[in-house]
C-alpha cells in the first residue's frame, strides 16, 4: 500500500485503522487455534481493539524512535500467518523493525522470504509449552483475585496450557453468586470485563468466556476436596493474605487435589520471595510454596537491580506515594495500625512500607543500603515510587534516561520496566499498565552521583501481571519465542 502524503493525516489514519482491523482476526486465529501469541515490543495484540493496536504502534514510534506503523507491520504479520507455527510467542514489532533496517540498507529480500528465514526454527514445531494443562484455583476473590481471574481467562487460548478452574470464598448469603459475578464483570477502576459471564446457580459456577469456574465455599483451606470438581494437581493462588508463613500456607497442601501454593503478598520466614524478571530463576520444579512479594517491591526491584549493576548503588531512600487500599478506613474509625484508622478518602496517611527491606530478598547486593517509607493518598489505584539514590559513579539525566529507555524496549526486562516521556503524565494515565513500573523520564533528577527517579505503577493490575508471569513459571510453561533476548 502506498503511504499517503504526510499532509493528509486523516487519510493516513483511516488506512492505518483499516490495516489494524485486518490484523485482529488474523491475530485472533493464531492465538485461539494455534496458541501463537503476537506482540509489539512485549505488548500483546490478542483480544485488543483497533485503537489499542494502533496505540501499541505509536508507543514504539515514540519510545523506540523509529517509523514503524501498521503499513510496515501488516505485511509482516500476513507473511508469518501463512507459516506452520504453533505454541510460540512472536514479537511482530521487533520482527518488523529488523526488516525495516534491512530495507534502509537496501539489501532486504521480499517479506515472505525474510519472515520464513527469521522464524524457521519455530516452523512445524508442535510441542506444547508444558506437559499438561495446569489447573488453577484462586483462594479469595477480592481486588487482586478478580484481576488475576481476568488475566487468566484472557490467556486461556486453546486451554492446553492452563485453566482457571475454581474460586474459593467464605460462605455467603443468598444471592452471593450473583453479587460476585457483578463485582467480577464491573470494576470502578479497571472498567468492564472484556467478555461474557453467565451464572449457573444450579451448579454454583460462573462461565466466563466459556471457562467454567466453580465457586467453592469454605471456612479454611484444608477442608476442601478439589477432586470432586475434577481439579487435580492444582496451583492455588492465595490472595487473601491471611496466611503468610510456611505453616499457614501449607494448610492449602492438605486439600485433596492441591499441589502448589502461591501467595500474592510478601512471605515471612525463609519462604522464597520472587520478583519476576529479577530472581524468578530461583523457582524450581520442587517448590510447593512461593510468594510474589508486594506490588511496590515488584515495581522498584527491577530498576534498582539494573542501576546497581550499571552504576552501583551506595545508599538510598525509597518513598512510596501509594493509593489507598481496603485495609484502611473510609472514614475515621478504630484500626490496629497507626494512622490507618483515619479517613483514607480525606487524608494523606503516613505509614510504613517493607518494600525497601524486601527488595534485598530479590537483590541481595542491596542489603543495608536502602531505607523506605510510604504515604497513602486519596486515590483508588496507581502509585508512585520515588528512588533517591547515591550512586557509585557520576552520571547525567540523559545517560540514565537513555539507559532505562533501551532496557524498556530491548531487554528481558521489557515486561517489568516501561518508559514515558510525556511531560503531562499523571497517575490515571497508568491505570491498566501491565509492566511492573513505568519510568517518568521527564521527572528524573541527576546531580553528579546523586539521582532521583520517579516510577509509576498500577499497584493492582501491573502487580497481577507479575503474579501471572510467575504462575506460568511455577507451572513449568516455557514458550518458544522470537526474538530471544540476550
Secondary structure, 3 states (H helix, E strand, C coil): CCCCCCCCHHHHHHHHHHHHHHHHHHHHHHHHHHCEEEEECCEECCCCCHHHHHHHHHHHHHHCCCCCCHHHHHHHHHHHHCCCCCCEEEEHHHHHHHHHHHHHHCCCCCHHHHHHHHCCCCCCCCCCCCCCCEEEEEECCCHHHHHHHHHHHHCCCCCCCEEEEEEEECCCCCCHHHHHHHHHHCCCCCCCCCCCEEEECCCCEEEECCEEEEEEECCCHHHCEHHHHCCCCEEEEECCCCCCCHHHHHHHHHCECEEEEEECCCCCCCCCECCCCCCHHHCCCCCCEEECCCHHHHHHHHHHHHHHHHCCEEEEEEEEEEECCCCCCCCCCCCCCCCCCCCCCCCCEEECCCHHHHHHHHCHHHCCCEEEEEEEECCCCCEEEEEEEEECCCCCHHHHHHHHHHHHHHCCCCCCEEEECCCCCCHHHHCCCCCCEEEEHHHCEEECCEEEEEEEECCCHHHHHHHHHHHHHHCCCCCEEECCCC
